């Protein structure tokens, strides 16, 4: 929920860390908090009880991640932690603390005046990087993004699903998904395969026509037909190209009838498709046929989670003639409609 209390954001915590680590950080924050600020200390204690306990944290995370769940309020946190809810406003500062804040404001104002003067004096020097030159920029110093996991953390909620361009993750079209599938490499499909892939013209049900498979040797299969299907039911004259993890074509084979069932045993065959928040690094083009009604909403006819790296994806785009390798990134700071994702400062997994 947009107005829910986000303990991770408030206390500047990394969601990927263990409950033990989060509890230790909150204990440290508690030690640094003015003993007279009883309201803040109570809130930190509540956060520590919730995030430091695996079961309570799981319940909290599920409600925080579910857009249809009730808003998380002080009362919600009190019920979850078994502690009393604060009765004072969100922040009550003692006089010494308020005085310190006032002094800080004065210092900031003086600093801003100095910056403005410097900008005026240096107005002729065109060395400033603008958001127009970097459409993903514009975040504050508090901006944070990270490489996310494509696998499920909770039932029916995983990183890839949160990149899907639907009513849930765009809040009925009012924002972009917090996850982005960033295309980092593009490999040409062989002509005999690309001609089959581009025959897909919509997303009604492309999975049976074109799909991706990963094998035990980490290679990726791109096939037109029912990969892994029973040979008796397999269509005739279907083409399968196998790429190694570096994008090199290992083989291209056309199967027919019974021989289609002799392909290597598949390690992973579960594919996703539809409109997702898909962007690409400089030098990689997204085909026009994949573009949706909003910027960054692009159509994939097949997305496969890499079984050997839970941050990587393999992608085929609508109208495309390439196999894409992608990384899943996450941030709560690039959700404005039309905004591009700047992943240059994202934390590694």
Secondary structure as GFF3:
##gff-version 3
##sequence-region A 1 349
A	DSSP	alpha_helix	7	10	.	.	.	ID=ss1
A	DSSP	alpha_helix	19	32	.	.	.	ID=ss2
A	DSSP	alpha_helix	38	51	.	.	.	ID=ss3
A	DSSP	alpha_helix	54	65	.	.	.	ID=ss4
A	DSSP	alpha_helix	74	81	.	.	.	ID=ss5
A	DSSP	alpha_helix	95	121	.	.	.	ID=ss6
A	DSSP	beta_strand	146	147	.	.	.	ID=ss7
A	DSSP	beta_strand	152	154	.	.	.	ID=ss8
A	DSSP	beta_strand	157	158	.	.	.	ID=ss9
A	DSSP	three_ten_helix	161	163	.	.	.	ID=ss10
A	DSSP	beta_strand	179	188	.	.	.	ID=ss11
A	DSSP	alpha_helix	191	197	.	.	.	ID=ss12
A	DSSP	beta_strand	210	215	.	.	.	ID=ss13
A	DSSP	beta_strand	220	224	.	.	.	ID=ss14
A	DSSP	three_ten_helix	231	233	.	.	.	ID=ss15
A	DSSP	beta_strand	238	243	.	.	.	ID=ss16
A	DSSP	beta_strand	249	255	.	.	.	ID=ss17
A	DSSP	three_ten_helix	257	262	.	.	.	ID=ss18
A	DSSP	beta_strand	266	268	.	.	.	ID=ss19
A	DSSP	beta_strand	271	280	.	.	.	ID=ss20
A	DSSP	three_ten_helix	288	290	.	.	.	ID=ss21
A	DSSP	beta_strand	297	305	.	.	.	ID=ss22
A	DSSP	beta_strand	312	317	.	.	.	ID=ss23
A	DSSP	beta_strand	322	330	.	.	.	ID=ss24
###
